Amino acid sequence: MKNNSGRLSLRKRLGLEIALKIRNNLRELHPLRQLFWECTLQCNLACKHCGSDCRKMSEQKDMSAADFLQVVDSITPHVNPNEVNIIITGGEPLMRDDLEEVGMALYRKGYPWGIVSNGLYLTRERLDSLMAAGLHAVTISLDGFAEEHNWLRGNPDSYEKALEAIKMLVHEPELTWDVVTCVNRKNYSYLEELKAYLYTIGVRNWRIFTIFPVGRAANHPEFQLTDEEFTGVLEFIKKVRKEGRVHLSYGCEGFLGKYESEVRDHFYSCNAGISVASVLADGSISSCPSIRSNFHQGNIYEDDFMEVWEKRFQVFRNREWARKGECADCSFFRYCEGNGMHLHNDNGDLLFCHQKRIVEL
């Protein structure tokens, strides 16, 4: 199939130019808007596509609640807490029994907070407990119907538990929540059926990601969609958004050429290190949790978080270094800036380009 990714309308190019100006202003101000806390590397599943290669018994000891809250206290004088979303991730955050303690402390300080979970441990009792501690947002992973989801997640109960979690959330209108699906070659063919089912059970916010080759996923090249399938995913999202029944969007990764602004609510921008930061399980200060360790900027046990945020992170805020290899002469580099930071290997080389995978169907 012919690659048709280089054709952009004048209107789209104007939109991209406006988005670039906004991003440049954001880059200069770099206001902290999202803070991820990788609260554990322990997980109750062994997902074949896990980017973190998490395990039930991780060698990395969990960071104490006190240590993380000390970081939050150091940040608070420099931000408006209401404008900083704290997202607790892992591993599986529900492996910890002190999330309520952390959540209540965040709530009292004025921070909206949420969790990203596989749903396996999200019982009615636990959800009530978390909501009493100020839980604001939840993301649940569902990667297809039972056979495909359980295969990918490595647990025969994972599908039913994820469904139970979703059905509980449907009845909690005060929560912001969504479902995330990782599309691969096993579930690609029935996205339409999955959409219809999610709608019938009450899902109105859905995000789709494609699997990128890091962690365990690097050992499974069969997870990677063909160019035709990848383009088909974008066409599917575009169609569902026009239908207006389910708010579907493609994940934050990747410049998408002619599909920009049509499969997401905004033009592409990798805000890692610009408005997004992370505190990882070992104390590392990074941007989004998927970034490789050679891009880490400090450690909370050695550095002051806000000093690191203000004085380092230049590799994220000036990405001219990424203008090499296949990006060197690309006419879209000014908008793309070398794609998502998590899609670079330890040498800074790009693992793959999204817009080059777009073909004419």
C-alpha positions, 0 to 999 in steps of 0.5 A, a space after each residue: 500500500 502507498 504511504 500517504 502520510 505526507 499529505 496535510 491540508 492547509 487547515 491542518 498545517 495551520 492548526 499544527 503551527 498554532 499548536 506549536 506556538 502553544 507548546 513552545 510557550 508551555 516549554 518555556 513556562 514548564 508548569 507541572 500539571 501531571 505527577 505520576 507516582 510509581 508506587 510499586 513494581 509489584 503486580 498481581 499479573 504478568 502481562 505479556 506486553 508490560 513495559 515495566 516488566 513488573 512481577 508479583 514479588 519485585 526486588 525493588 522495595 516500595 517507596 514509603 508513603 512518608 517519602 512520597 508525601 515529603 516530595 509532595 510537600 516540597 512541591 506544594 509551595 511552588 504550585 496550585 495543587 488544584 492544577 496538578 493531577 497526581 496519578 498513582 501507578 505501578 506495577 499494580 497500585 492496589 497491591 499496596 494497602 496504604 493508598 487510602 493514607 496517601 490519597 487522604 493526605 493528597 486530598 487534604 492538600 488540595 491535589 486531585 488524584 487517581 489510579 491506573 489499575 488492572 481491576 483485579 483487586 478493585 472490590 466494592 469495599 476497596 473502591 468505597 475506601 478509596 473514594 472516602 479518601 478523595 479518589 478523583 479518577 480511575 483508569 481500568 485496562 481491558 484488552 478485548 474479550 475473555 480469551 484475548 484479555 486473559 491471554 495477554 494478562 496471563 490470568 484466567 480471572 483477569 477479564 471478569 475482574 476488570 469487567 466487575 471493576 468497570 461495572 462498579 465505576 459506571 454507577 459512580 458519576 462523581 468519578 472521572 474514569 475511562 477504559 484503556 485497550 492495548 490493540 494488538 494482532 489478536 484483538 484488532 479484528 473485533 474492535 467494532 464488537 468491543 466498542 458495542 459491548 463497552 457502550 452497552 455496559 455504560 462505558 463512555 470514555 475509551 482510549 486505545 493504545 498500540 503496544 510499543 516494543 519495550 519491557 516484555 513487549 520487546 520479546 513479542 514482535 507479533 504484538 506489532 500491527 501491520 501498517 495497514 492494521 495501524 492505519 485501520 485503527 486510526 480510521 476506526 477511532 475517527 469513525 467512532 468519534 464522528 458517531 459521538 456515542 463513545 468518546 474514543 481517542 488514541 493514546 498520547 504517543 506519536 505524531 499521526 500525520 493526516 490524522 492529527 486532531 481527528 483521533 485525539 482532542 488535540 494536536 500531538 504534543 509529547 509533554 514529558 518533562 514539560 508539564 509531566 513528571 514522575 517519581 519512580 519506585 526507586 526514587 528516580 525523578 523522571 518525566 512519564 514512567 515509560 521513559 528509559 532510565 538514561 533520561 532520568 534527571 535525579 533522585 528524591 533521596 539525593 535531590 530536591 524535586 522542584 530544583 531538578 524540575 526547574 534546572 534540569 529536564 533540558 533534554 525534554 524541553 529542547 529536542 533538537 538532539 533527536 533530529 538525526 537518523 530518519 528524523 534528520 531531514 523530515 519535514 514534520 520534525 518541527 511538529 513531531 520533535 522525534 516522536 514520544 520520548 519513550 520511543 527512543 532507545 538508550 542511545 536516543 535513536 527512534 524505535 519507530 515512527 508513527 506517521 510513516 506507518 500510515 498508509 492509503 487503505 
